[in-house]
Each structure stands twice: as structure tokens, then as C-alpha cells.
Amino acid sequence: MSTSPSSPATPISYKDAGVDIVAGDALVERIKPLAKKTLREGVLAGIGGFGALFEVPKRYQEPVLVSGTDGVGTKLKLAFEWQMHDTVGIDLVAMSVNDVLVQGAEPLFFLDYFACGQLNVDTAAAVVGGIAKGCELSGCALIGGETAEMPGMYPAGEYDLAGFAVGVVEKSKILTGQNVRPGDVVLGLASAGVHSNGFSLVRKVIDRATEQGHLPVTLDGQPFKQAIMAPTKLYVKSVLQALAQHPIKALAHITGGGLLENIPRVLPEGTAAHLRAGSWPQSELFAWLQSVAGIDDIEMNRTFNNGIGMVVVVDASQAEATAATLRAAGETVYTIGVIAEQGSGAPVEVK
């Protein structure tokens, strides 16, 4: 007996199933000129192939590759709600290249992963435009990525982002923090705001302030939403300048876990960072978050960067010159503490 249907079934196309190949092709065409602006030495093949090719610059004698991957977290929920898609791509790049940087590495190239339920070309192009901008600002080539349209996986209007960066450092110049000693000085580079960590709490604070009718109009001279969504600061070019001129001992990117949990990652056993409370200003943004959340200083320094996005540890004799180089490169620099013997105290103390 035949198992074929008695009448032909209506054909179901890929588009009927929720995947629009034409829209995907249109996005690729929108992305190509953005990626082209990020090209740098070493790029052999970029957007469009099955794999992107990159040659390590020949100026490196003993090149060691450093990789990092990250996302943007629940900051994306506000991007969806407020229709602010043009800066989360910068966040995506910064979260990875700043991590690669703390090993002393120069970021070389970046790849992104954009996933959604139904592709909106304008939204995706805005996001990728931010990714390209972040790569430009960090001297990093955007050489590939993936756009995945997966019907039923994401609510309408939502998407997810992941990024992957590769950098290179001379083997003899890898920063491990193992030569950090008591007496070294801790410099703090100002953040641009909340960056891309702690947004589960930020969103709760916004909900509480909205219920109370006390949502601010501006923070730190910016409209409220722009202040909240300010992208993660890219420290690459300024810190690479400082690394080329000064014997920096350690760097720490202040992300999830804040000052209290990130600085110990680059300190040798038996040492601690003693930070001076009040040695850097608290912005209106962080003061507002702390006030509405009703949390203490310890929780602020464990949850948020709290105004310091990158920490630089140098010998005391190099502190002034290193700070001057970083300021000349555009950073706001504070001397926030010293390295000491840990003893029975915590690895980071703020007092």
C-alpha cells in the first residue's frame, strides 16, 4: 500500500518556517563596509568566508596568543525596552578586549555571535555598527561572526550577543602580577559608568525608583537613559601606550565582582590592595544606585566598578610618570591605594 498522501501538500519554505535568508543577506551587505573600516595589518581574509584568516604581525619575536570571550548580560533587557541598540556592541567588544589587555596583549581581531528569533535588519545593523565602532576604537579587526535566526528561541524583538577576541603579547612581556610587591602603587582609571556588569541590580533599582516616582531626569549631565546605557570604556590604546613606556606590573579589568573580587586575581599570594576610601569621586549615577538600592559601600564595591574601570599597579617610583602618560592619552587617573602584606586581612580593603 502506498504511504504517499492522496493530494500534494502545500510546500513549506524556510521563510515560512521563520528564517528569512534574504534578510540575512541584506544584513551581510550592511555589515561589510563597517567591518572594512576595522581592517589592520595581519588580516588576510575577512567577512564572507567560512573562516577568517589572520597573520600574527612579524614584529613579534616570541608571540603568545591571548583569547577572551564575553557577553553583555542583562543590560540587553534595557536595550530592548528602550530601543537603544547602537552602543551594546561597544560593550561586547570592550568586555573581551579589556580582558585580553590585562595580560599585556594587543588585541588583534574580534568575532561576534548575534542570535535572534526573527531578524530585524535595522536592529542587527545598529548592534553590529556598535561592534565595529568598538573594534575601531581598540585597533582590533572585526574579521568574522555569525548571525543566527532561530524561530521560537527568543521573544519578539529580543536577541543575544557573544563576542570573542584574540590578542598577542611577547612571551617576555606577559603580565602575570607575580612581581607585585608591598609598597607598589595602585592607580585607578575612571569608568564611563556602570559598563556591563551589575545590571540585574540596576534594573531592580530602576523598577523601585519608577514605583516611587523618583526616576531622575539626568545623571552626571546626561539624560537618564544615556547615563545608564553608556558603553563600557575601551582602555586599549591608552594602556598600550603606557605599557610601551613604563614597567607596569599588573592590570585588572573591573567587571563582575567589582574592585573587591577582581584586583586579587592579579596579586601574588600574601599581598593585598589597601584602597583609600574617597580617593576617587563617586558619580551621581553610582550615588543614586546606592541610595535607591539601600546598600553599603562594601556591596557597591563588590557589585559595580563604582567609578574605576581599570586598575594599574606600578612601582612607587613609576607611579607619577605612568599616570601622566595615561592622562595624556585621555584617561582620568586617580591614585587610589597601595599594595601591602595581607596578614590576616582581606585581599582588598577600602578604608
C-alpha positions in Angstrom: 0.0 0.0 0.0 1.3 3.5 -0.8 2.1 5.8 2.1 2.1 8.9 0.0 -0.7 11.5 0.7 -3.7 11.4 -1.7 -3.1 15.1 -2.6 0.1 17.2 -2.7 0.9 19.0 0.5 1.4 22.8 0.4 5.1 23.5 0.2 6.7 25.0 3.3 9.6 27.3 2.6 12.5 28.2 5.0 10.9 31.7 5.2 7.5 30.1 6.2 9.4 28.3 9.0 10.6 31.7 10.2 14.1 32.1 8.7 14.5 34.9 6.1 17.6 34.2 4.1 17.1 37.4 2.1 17.1 39.5 5.2 20.3 37.7 6.3 22.0 38.5 3.0 20.9 42.1 3.3 22.5 42.3 6.8 25.8 40.9 5.5 25.8 43.7 2.8 25.2 46.3 5.6 28.0 44.8 7.7 30.7 44.6 5.1 31.6 48.3 4.9 31.5 48.5 8.7 34.0 45.6 9.0 36.2 47.1 6.3 36.8 50.2 8.4 38.4 48.0 11.1 41.0 46.3 8.9 44.5 46.3 10.2 47.8 44.6 9.5 47.5 40.8 9.7 44.1 40.4 8.1 44.3 38.0 5.2 40.6 37.3 4.7 37.6 38.8 6.4 33.8 38.8 6.3 32.2 36.2 3.9 34.4 33.2 4.1 33.9 30.0 6.1 36.8 31.1 8.3 38.7 34.3 8.8 42.5 34.3 8.3 44.9 36.4 10.3 48.7 36.5 10.3 50.5 37.5 13.6 52.5 40.7 12.9 56.1 39.9 12.1 57.4 42.5 14.7 56.7 39.9 17.4 59.7 37.7 18.2 58.0 35.2 20.6 54.3 35.8 20.1 51.9 34.4 22.6 48.2 34.5 21.7 45.7 35.6 24.4 42.0 34.9 24.0 38.9 36.2 25.7 35.1 35.8 25.4 32.2 37.5 27.0 28.7 38.9 26.5 26.7 41.9 27.5 24.5 40.4 30.2 21.1 41.7 31.3 22.0 45.2 30.1 20.4 43.9 26.9 17.0 43.9 28.6 17.1 47.7 28.8 18.4 47.9 25.2 15.2 46.0 24.1 12.9 48.0 26.4 14.4 51.4 25.5 15.2 50.6 21.8 18.8 51.6 22.3 20.8 49.2 20.2 23.7 51.3 18.9 26.1 51.0 21.9 25.7 47.5 23.3 28.1 46.3 20.5 30.8 48.6 22.0 30.1 46.9 25.4 30.5 43.5 23.7 33.9 44.3 22.3 35.1 46.1 25.4 34.3 43.2 27.8 36.7 40.9 25.8 39.4 43.3 24.6 39.9 44.9 28.0 40.3 41.3 29.5 42.9 40.5 26.8 44.7 43.8 27.5 45.3 42.9 31.2 47.7 40.2 30.1 49.7 42.9 28.4 48.4 41.9 25.0 47.5 43.9 21.9 44.0 42.9 20.7 44.3 41.7 17.1 40.9 40.5 15.9 37.3 40.0 17.1 34.4 37.8 16.1 30.7 38.2 17.2 27.7 36.0 17.6 24.2 37.6 17.2 21.2 35.3 17.8 17.5 36.2 17.5 14.1 34.7 16.9 13.3 36.8 13.9 15.9 39.0 12.2 15.3 42.7 12.1 18.0 44.1 9.7 17.9 47.6 11.1 18.3 46.4 14.7 21.1 44.0 13.8 22.9 46.6 11.8 22.8 49.0 14.7 24.2 46.4 17.0 27.0 45.4 14.6 27.7 49.1 13.9 28.5 49.3 17.6 30.7 46.3 17.4 32.6 47.8 14.5 33.0 51.1 16.4 34.4 49.2 19.4 36.8 47.4 17.2 37.9 50.7 15.6 38.5 52.3 19.0 40.6 49.4 20.2 42.6 48.9 17.0 41.1 45.5 16.6 39.8 43.9 13.3 36.3 42.7 13.0 37.0 39.7 10.8 34.0 37.4 11.2 31.0 36.4 13.1 27.7 34.5 13.0 24.1 35.8 12.7 21.7 33.1 13.8 17.9 33.4 13.2 16.2 30.8 15.4 12.4 31.0 15.4 10.9 30.1 18.8 14.1 30.5 20.7 13.8 34.2 21.6 10.8 36.5 22.2 10.0 39.0 19.5 12.3 42.0 19.5 15.0 40.3 21.6 18.4 38.9 20.8 21.6 37.7 22.4 25.2 38.6 21.9 28.5 36.9 22.5 32.0 38.0 21.4 35.4 36.5 21.1 38.8 38.4 20.9 42.3 37.3 20.3 45.4 39.4 21.1 49.1 38.9 21.1 51.9 39.6 23.6 55.7 39.0 23.6 56.3 36.0 25.8 58.8 38.0 27.9 56.2 40.8 28.5 53.2 38.8 29.7 51.7 40.4 32.7 51.1 37.9 35.5 51.3 40.2 38.5 53.8 37.9 40.2 56.3 40.7 40.6 53.8 42.9 42.5 55.3 43.8 45.9 54.3 45.7 49.1 54.8 49.4 48.5 53.7 49.4 44.9 51.1 52.0 44.0 47.6 51.3 42.8 46.3 53.6 40.1 42.6 53.7 39.1 41.3 54.6 35.6 37.8 56.2 35.7 35.0 54.2 34.2 32.3 55.6 31.9 29.5 54.4 34.1 28.1 51.1 35.1 29.7 49.5 32.0 28.2 46.0 31.5 28.0 44.4 35.0 25.5 44.6 37.8 22.5 45.2 35.5 20.3 42.7 37.3 20.5 45.1 40.3 20.4 48.2 38.1 17.1 47.1 36.6 15.7 46.4 40.1 16.7 49.9 41.2 15.0 51.4 38.1 11.8 49.5 38.9 11.9 50.7 42.5 12.5 54.3 41.6 9.8 54.2 39.0 7.3 52.8 41.5 8.3 55.6 44.0 8.1 58.2 41.3 11.7 59.3 41.8 13.3 58.5 38.5 15.9 61.2 37.8 15.8 63.2 34.5 19.6 63.4 34.3 22.7 61.9 35.9 26.2 63.3 35.6 24.9 65.8 32.9 23.5 63.1 30.7 19.8 62.2 30.0 18.9 59.3 32.4 18.8 56.5 29.8 22.0 57.6 28.1 23.8 57.6 31.5 22.6 54.1 32.3 23.4 52.8 28.9 26.8 54.5 28.5 29.1 51.8 26.9 32.0 50.1 28.6 35.1 52.2 28.3 37.8 50.8 26.0 41.2 51.2 27.7 43.2 49.5 24.9 45.0 52.3 23.2 45.9 54.4 26.3 47.1 51.4 28.3 49.2 50.0 25.4 50.9 53.4 25.2 51.7 53.2 28.9 52.9 49.6 28.6 55.3 50.7 25.9 56.8 53.4 28.1 56.6 52.2 31.7 57.3 48.9 33.6 53.7 48.2 34.6 53.4 45.3 37.0 49.7 44.3 36.8 46.4 45.3 35.3 42.9 44.4 36.5 39.7 45.0 34.5 37.0 45.8 37.0 34.0 43.8 35.9 31.5 41.4 37.7 32.7 41.3 41.4 33.9 44.9 41.3 37.1 46.1 43.0 36.9 43.6 45.8 37.0 40.4 43.6 38.9 41.5 40.5 42.0 43.0 42.0 43.0 39.9 43.9 43.1 38.0 40.6 46.4 39.7 39.8 48.0 39.8 43.2 50.6 37.3 44.4 49.7 35.2 47.5 50.3 37.1 50.7 49.7 40.6 49.3 46.7 42.8 49.5 45.5 46.1 48.0 44.7 48.8 50.5 42.5 51.3 48.8 41.7 54.7 50.3 38.0 55.5 50.5 37.3 58.9 48.9 40.5 58.8 46.8 38.2 58.8 43.7 34.8 60.6 43.4 31.5 58.8 43.4 29.4 59.9 40.4 25.8 60.9 40.6 24.9 57.6 38.8 26.6 55.4 41.5 25.3 57.6 44.3 21.8 57.3 43.0 22.1 53.5 42.6 23.5 53.1 46.1 20.8 55.4 47.6 17.8 53.7 45.9 19.2 50.2 46.5 20.0 51.0 50.1 23.3 49.1 50.0 26.5 49.7 51.9 29.9 50.6 50.5 31.1 47.0 50.6 28.2 45.8 48.4 28.8 48.7 46.0 32.5 47.8 45.5 31.6 44.1 45.1 28.7 44.6 42.6 29.8 47.5 40.5 33.0 49.1 39.2 31.9 52.0 41.3 33.8 54.5 39.2 37.0 52.6 38.5 37.1 50.5 35.3 40.7 49.5 35.2 43.4 49.2 37.9 47.1 49.7 37.2 49.8 48.5 39.6 53.2 50.1 39.3 56.4 50.6 41.4 56.1 53.7 43.5 59.0 55.3 41.6 57.0 54.9 38.3 53.6 56.0 39.5 53.7 59.7 38.7 55.2 59.2 35.2 52.7 56.3 34.4 49.8 58.4 35.5 51.0 61.3 33.3 51.2 59.1 30.3 47.7 57.7 30.8 46.3 61.2 31.3 48.0 62.4 28.1 46.3 59.5 26.4 42.9 60.7 27.6 42.3 58.8 30.8 41.2 60.2 34.1 43.6 58.7 36.6 43.4 58.5 40.4 46.0 57.2 42.9 43.7 55.0 44.9 45.9 52.9 47.1 49.0 50.8 47.8 50.0 47.2 47.9 50.7 45.8 51.3 51.3 42.5 53.1 48.0 40.7 53.5 48.4 39.4 57.0 45.0 38.4 58.4 43.1 41.0 56.4 41.1 40.7 53.2 42.9 40.8 49.8 41.3 44.2 49.1 40.4 46.7 51.8 38.8 50.0 51.2 39.1 52.4 54.2 
